[in-house]
Amino acid sequence: LSEVKEILGKVDPEEMDQIQRWTYDYVSKFVTIDPKEAKDMKKQLMKECELTEEEAVEIVNIRPTSLAELRSFTFGWKKLILAETLEKMLNILKGHS
């Protein structure tokens, strides 16, 4: 989401169509992280936790704060993620808070 905000922030609001404006309004309200930091977290999650880019983006966008929250998202990925990997993911997120 932070990358979307960064991209749309470069566009003149007068030139945005309605969907772009809605999207920009949405990300402006909900994005609380710097795009560079989000990219760093994504790369770290992909490298250290062996996540796909899509999985890492989902985790960075949502930034769960507990194992229970994290498990609720990773459960839908249909792959086994060890508890130590989940802990590592949380530590990466906390390290960038």
C-alpha positions, 0 to 999 in steps of 0.5 A: 500500500505504501508503494501505491501511495508513493506512485499516486502521490506523484500524479496531479489530483486533477489528472486522476480518474475517480478510481485513482482518487478513491484509491489515493484517499484510501491509502492516504488514510491507512498507510502508516509506513514509509515506502522505503521501509516497506520495501526493506521489510518485504525483501527481508521477509522474502529472504529470511522467511522464504516468502513469495513477494505476494505473501511478503506484501500481504504481511507488510500491508497488514503488519500483524502484531501477534502470532495469532494474527499472523497465523490467521493470514498464513493459514490461507496460504496452504503451506506449513510455516514453522513456529520459528519462522512465524516468530522471525516474521514478527521480529522483522515487523517489530524491528521496523516499527 
